[in-house]
Amino acid sequence: MKNMNVSNQIVMSQVMLPHQANVAGNVHGGEIMKFMDTAAGAVAMKYAKANCVTARVDELEFHLPIFVGALVTCTASIVYVGRTSMEVLVNVEAEDLESNSKPQKALSAYFTMVCMGKNGRPQCVADYVPQTEDELRLYEEAKEHVQRKKELAKKSK
């Protein structure tokens, strides 16, 4: 089963507001993580045409602070699909809207999303076929990432 007619990417943006930050104006990391999870969930549900839940988030590393007033853009892309799960790469950029500076990469992470059936059990997802050179490169990177996770899981048992 192949899913060739569905977009494998979604882009979401929002301006960071004071209630999302500390008294110094730094946006809470949890606010960004929640936004990333929302984007990952949206692209997974769009791809799978079913409810999807977060099973794992790998290594969030903030590269720069994000302040109130910044436009934060999450780009979530399906980069690998297993039997019932999808690897979603979420890239986050922050942009100061009051300057001429370009958006800067703030962080990125892989989200493992599991497709859930109406019965509350994992259900199969359509195969993913990369269409471009970039998609193929991301697919190969994600495939290696998934393999490393499996090897770590075996070692920890």
N, C-alpha and C positions, 0 to 999 in steps of 0.2 A: 504494500500500500504506500503510495507516494503522495506527498502534499506539495504539488508544484504551483498551485494557484494562490497560495497564501503568503502574505508578506512575513518575512522573518525578522522584522525590525520595527521598533516603535520609538518615537522621540517624544519626551514630555519635558516641559519647562515650567518653572515657577519662580517668582521673585520671593526672596527670603524676607520674612517679616519679623518685627521685634519679638513677638511671642515665641518664635522659634530659636531664640538666642539667649545667651547669658547677658549679664549687665554690661559687659565690655563690647557687646555687639557681635561676638563670635557665634555662629550658628551651631547648635548642638549636633554632635556627630550622629546621635540617634535620629534626628530629624532627616538627615541626609540618607541614613540607612533605610529608614521607612520609605522615603521617596524612591530609592533604588529598588526596594522590594516591590513597591507598587508597579514600577515600570517592568520589572522582571515578570511579575504575575500577569500583567496586561498582555505582554507579547506572547507568553506561554499559552494563555487562554485563547488568544487570537489564532495562534498556530494550531493548537489541539482541538479547538472548538468544544472545550469542556472545562470544568473547574480544574484549577491547578493550585497546588500548595507548595510552599517553600520547604525543602528538605534539608538544605545545607547552603551556607554562604562561606566562601573561601577567601580568607585573607583580605580584609579591608585595611588599606594603608593610605592615610590622608597625606597628600603631598603639599597642600597649602591650606591655610585657613579660609573659611568662607564667612563673609560678613553680611549683616542685615543690608538689604537693598540689592544684593547681587542677584543676577539672573542665573539660576542653576538649571542645567539641561542634562537629563539622563537619556542616554541612547542605549536601549536594551536590544540585544540581537541574539536570536537563536543561533548557536554555533555548532551544536552537536545534539543528536537525538539518540537515545538508547531505546529500550523496549517500552518503558513506561515513563521515562524521565527525559528531561531536556536540560542541557547546559546553556545558560543564558549569560552572556557577557554584558555587564552594565558598565558603561563609561560615563563619568560625571565631569562636566565642565562648568566652571564658574566665570561669570563675566561682570565686570564693573560697568554698569550702564551709564555712569556719569563721567566716563573717560573714553578715550579713543583706543584703549587697549583691547586686544583680541581675547576671546575666551581662552581660559587656561585649564589644562587637565588637573582636576582636583583629586580624583581617585578612580579606581575601577575594581571590580570583583566578579567572580563567577558565582552565579546562583544556580543551584540544582533544583529544578521545579518538577514535581511529580503530577502527572495527569490522573485525576480521580473520576471514577465512574459514579453514577447516581447511587450505586450501592455502597459508596464510601470506600471502595477498594481501588487500588491502582488499575488503570486501564491502558491498553496499548496506544501508542502515538504513531502517526504516519511517519515514514522515513523522511529524512532530510537529505536533500541533494544540493550541495553547493553549486551556485550558478556562475560565480565570478572568481577571478584569481584571489581577491581578498577573502571571499567567503571560504574558498578552499584552504587558504593559509590559516584562517581562524579555526576551521574545522580540524585541521591536522594538529594545531596547538591544543585545542580542546580535547581531542582524542588522547593525546599524550597526558594531559591533565587528569582525565578520567582514569587512565591506566595507573598513574601514580597514586591516585586516591584508593583504587582497589588494592594495590600492593601494600599501602600503609594500613589499610583495614585488615588485611591478612596478617600482617606482622603484629598488630595490636591484639589479636585474638589469642 
